[in-house]
């Protein structure tokens, strides 16, 4: 079980990868919006409503993952970045074994998300993603 504070080396890894993970998250959201925008099977108004919904949902999710990086929440932040597949294993290099174990235990990496809608779009993926983070937030061990 990890300590309640993040090791200095792990904190440095978070500070190094945070901007890259945020950039990738935003790229995914913009790609999702592009798919909706170019869906000519829907009316312009429906596409507008769908894009508005995406922005609202993803903004809340983004805030939960990236806002206010500080040591007291760094363990959970790193675990969520990892579980969302925003970084490669190489980019996570330098994490302590303790942090690796914590991240894997609380937020395992899922390779099956692409067919659920995050990459391809769709209501099933949106609901899966939203429910995953509701439950992950509930079960994650937030250091105090």
C-alpha positions as CSV (number, residue, x, y, z in Angstrom):
1,X,0.0,0.0,0.0
2,X,1.5,3.4,-0.9
3,X,2.3,6.1,1.5
4,X,-0.2,9.0,1.9
5,X,2.1,11.4,0.1
6,X,3.8,11.0,-3.2
7,X,7.5,10.3,-3.5
8,X,9.5,13.1,-5.0
9,X,10.5,11.1,-8.0
10,X,6.9,10.2,-8.7
11,X,5.9,13.9,-8.3
12,X,8.5,14.8,-10.9
13,X,7.1,12.2,-13.3
14,X,3.6,13.7,-12.8
15,X,4.8,17.2,-13.5
16,X,6.6,16.0,-16.6
17,X,3.7,14.0,-18.1
18,X,0.8,16.1,-17.0
19,X,0.9,18.5,-20.0
20,X,1.4,15.7,-22.5
21,X,-1.6,13.7,-21.0
22,X,-3.8,16.8,-21.1
23,X,-2.9,17.5,-24.7
24,X,-3.8,13.9,-25.7
25,X,-7.1,14.1,-23.7
26,X,-8.0,17.2,-25.6
27,X,-7.0,15.7,-28.9
28,X,-9.4,12.8,-28.2
29,X,-12.2,15.2,-27.4
30,X,-11.7,17.2,-30.5
31,X,-11.6,14.0,-32.6
32,X,-14.9,13.0,-31.0
33,X,-16.4,16.4,-31.8
34,X,-15.1,16.1,-35.4
35,X,-17.0,12.8,-35.9
36,X,-20.2,14.4,-34.7
37,X,-19.6,17.5,-36.8
38,X,-19.2,15.5,-40.0
39,X,-22.1,13.1,-39.4
40,X,-24.4,14.3,-42.2
41,X,-27.1,11.8,-41.2
42,X,-28.0,14.1,-38.3
43,X,-29.5,17.5,-38.5
44,X,-27.3,20.5,-37.9
45,X,-29.3,21.2,-34.7
46,X,-28.8,17.6,-33.4
47,X,-25.1,17.8,-34.1
48,X,-24.9,21.1,-32.2
49,X,-26.7,19.5,-29.2
50,X,-24.5,16.4,-29.3
51,X,-21.3,18.6,-29.4
52,X,-22.6,20.7,-26.5
53,X,-23.2,17.5,-24.5
54,X,-19.8,16.1,-25.4
55,X,-18.1,19.3,-24.2
56,X,-20.0,19.4,-21.0
57,X,-19.2,15.7,-20.2
58,X,-15.6,15.8,-21.2
59,X,-15.0,19.1,-19.4
60,X,-16.2,17.5,-16.1
61,X,-14.1,14.5,-16.8
62,X,-11.0,16.6,-17.7
63,X,-11.4,18.6,-14.5
64,X,-11.5,15.4,-12.4
65,X,-8.4,14.1,-14.0
66,X,-6.2,17.2,-14.6
67,X,-7.3,20.2,-12.5
68,X,-5.2,21.5,-9.7
69,X,-2.2,19.0,-9.7
70,X,-0.9,18.9,-6.1
71,X,0.9,16.3,-4.0
72,X,-2.2,15.4,-2.0
73,X,-4.1,14.0,-5.1
74,X,-1.1,13.1,-7.2
75,X,-1.4,9.4,-6.7
76,X,-4.9,9.3,-7.9
77,X,-4.2,11.7,-10.7
78,X,-1.4,9.5,-12.1
79,X,-3.5,6.4,-11.7
80,X,-6.4,8.0,-13.7
81,X,-4.0,9.2,-16.4
82,X,-2.7,5.7,-16.7
83,X,-6.1,4.0,-16.7
84,X,-7.3,6.3,-19.5
85,X,-4.4,5.2,-21.7
86,X,-3.2,8.8,-22.1
87,X,0.5,7.9,-21.9
88,X,2.7,5.1,-23.0
89,X,4.5,2.8,-20.6
90,X,7.8,4.5,-21.6
91,X,6.4,7.9,-20.7
92,X,5.6,6.5,-17.3
93,X,9.2,5.4,-16.8
94,X,10.7,6.6,-13.6
95,X,7.7,5.8,-11.4
96,X,8.5,4.0,-8.2
97,X,7.3,0.4,-8.0
98,X,5.0,1.4,-5.2
99,X,3.3,3.9,-7.6
100,X,3.1,1.4,-10.4
101,X,1.4,-1.1,-8.1
102,X,-1.0,1.5,-6.8
103,X,-1.9,2.7,-10.3
104,X,-2.5,-0.8,-11.5
105,X,-4.5,-1.8,-8.5
106,X,-6.8,1.2,-8.4
107,X,-7.1,2.0,-12.1
108,X,-6.1,-0.9,-14.4
109,X,-5.4,0.0,-18.0
110,X,-8.2,-1.1,-20.3
111,X,-7.4,-2.0,-23.8
112,X,-11.0,-2.6,-24.6
113,X,-12.3,1.0,-24.5
114,X,-11.9,1.7,-28.2
115,X,-14.9,-0.4,-29.2
116,X,-17.0,1.1,-26.5
117,X,-17.2,4.6,-28.0
118,X,-14.4,6.7,-26.6
119,X,-12.5,6.4,-29.8
120,X,-15.3,5.5,-32.2
121,X,-18.1,7.6,-30.6
122,X,-21.5,6.3,-29.5
123,X,-23.8,6.3,-26.5
124,X,-22.6,2.9,-25.2
125,X,-19.1,4.2,-24.9
126,X,-20.2,7.4,-23.3
127,X,-22.2,5.6,-20.6
128,X,-19.4,3.1,-20.0
129,X,-16.8,5.8,-19.7
130,X,-19.0,7.9,-17.4
131,X,-19.9,5.0,-15.2
132,X,-16.3,3.8,-15.0
133,X,-15.1,7.1,-13.6
134,X,-18.0,7.4,-11.2
135,X,-17.1,4.0,-9.8
136,X,-13.3,4.5,-10.1
137,X,-13.7,7.8,-8.2
138,X,-15.7,6.0,-5.5
139,X,-13.2,3.1,-5.1
140,X,-9.9,5.0,-5.6
141,X,-7.8,5.6,-2.5
142,X,-7.4,9.3,-2.3
143,X,-4.5,10.1,0.0
144,X,-5.3,12.3,3.0
